Amino acid sequence: MPFAQLVLGSPGAGKSTYCDGMHQFMGAIGRECSVVNLDPANDKTNYPCALDIRDLVTLEEIMADDQLGPNGGILYAFEELEHNMEWLEKGLKALEDSYILFDCPGQVELYTHHNSLRNIFFKLQKLGYRLVVVHLSDSFCLTQPSLYISNLLLTLRAMLQMDLPHVNVLTKIDKVASYDPLPFNLDFYTDVEDLSYLLPELEAESPAMRSDKFSRLNQAVASLVESFGLVRFEVLAVENKKSVMHLLRVIDRAGGYVFGGAEGANDTIWQVAMRNESSMMDVQDIQERWIDAKDEYDAAEQKEWDEQQKKASGYPVGAGTGTTTPDLIPDDDDEFDGMPPPMGDSGVKVIRRNR
């Protein structure tokens, strides 16, 4: 039973960076993972691409042959893929039970009202794939109430359209501390419980729109989002190992991976780690970790990784002078350098593919 993530999000949300980071993280924990590029405009991926839609159709060819613009070309490409599902099925079959990351384009039309993307993955479900939608949003949207509300509507529409297990993620959360102070704690934005508190902030953002008409519209939009009760967010800093580990645990629960994977011994080790370690940061942890005491947490986590590296190397903690940057994953551009290997004979086998 293969498992997969369908990575969606607006342009600039960090989809390709997420796929690259998650691919490296899974390699470090011994989970076989492959990335499938479904963006016909992306000709330079920063991750090893196991299957590429550009081998079937490219955006440049569509725009030239059919006189379409970029957005129309992307939609046409997915209609083409939907009518050539045997190409995708054959490519995925060659990957066997590898965990799949589908890197999708940033055109929101694909997952708000166009049906081809949804139909493609419904067909994959019938083939036995266990899918989870990972919808990424840039945390910059928290800085303006109007951006945040717009993002809530987009996220809600995507959840209703795709009709799959859904994990919404605020990316680049480590940059929030450098923005202007937020009027509310992070838990207000991640839990999406009472948006009425945000209405005065909306009016303050656009004084020209202070009228009964716009006030009623804002209240109606807030009530709409709250009435569904579907939207909430996880947070992610892709360079932070604990943040990626936390998010992967959430995704594994959403897709059922935690209840039984496809890779045998390595899965068992991962499942034991998930049962024995705290996996959910509470609300106060999020606020403290990424805003109130970010620098202190960064320093403490770096010290922890350094100590684990020294233990893994057989040296006592504190031995030597100066600080060294762990280099456990040998890629020079690896955002996850410093990921500690399992201690002792844990049974985890780290698999690295040659590029």
Beta strands, then each sheet from edge to edge (+ up, - down):
strand 1: 3-9
strand 2: 33-37
strand 3: 49-52
strand 4: 99-103
strand 5: 130-138
strand 6: 166-171
strand 7: 234-235
sheet 1: 3+ 2+ 4+ 1+ 5+ 6+ 7+
end
